[in-house]
Amino acid sequence: MTKRFSSRELFKLRNNIPVDILIRDHLQIPSKIRDGFFRFLCPLCNEFQTAVNPATNLARCFRCEKNFNTIDLVMVVRKYGFRDSVLYLQELPVPPHIPAGALAGIVAGIGRPIPGGR
């Protein structure tokens, strides 16, 4: 029987593992900082016309116009299926400088008034 993953589990894997750290440290995709942006070699078209958006934790290739989340990247680079990609990401540590759930708290606060704000 195939293991199912909750939407909460998948949300955490997509948002709590910084995509730039996954690219650089775990998947070891060639990367560099250019023009103040983290760039990586697109695993599909092999171009450096890429960027990472820390606010959304997504990576994008502007040449082949593909967006990647953490699960997508593992599937493409490691050639794993969805299930094995999720299991791979579950084994990775969440970096200590990124509190687990920090992005979830920000997302949950969208549209709410800022305490002490007007």
JOSULRA-V926056 format. One record per backbone hydrogen bond with DSSP energy under -0.5 kcal/mol. NH is the residue of the N-H (numbers start at 1). CO is the residue of the C=O. Records with the same first field share a line. If there is no record, write none. Layout:
NH->CO  CO
//
This chain:
10->6
11->7
12->8
13->9
14->10
15->11
16->12
18->16
22->18
23->19
24->20
25->21
26->21  22
27->22
29->23
32->39
34->32  37
37->34
39->32  37
41->30
42->40  47
46->42
50->48
51->60
52->38
53->58
54->52
56->53
57->53
58->53
59->68
60->51
61->66
62->49  60
63->49
65->61
66->61
68->59
73->69
74->70
75->71
76->72
77->73
78->74
79->75
80->74
85->81
86->82
87->83
88->84
89->85
90->86
91->87  88
92->88  89
95->93
98->95
99->97
102->99
105->101
106->102
107->103
108->104
109->105
110->106  107
112->109
117->114
//
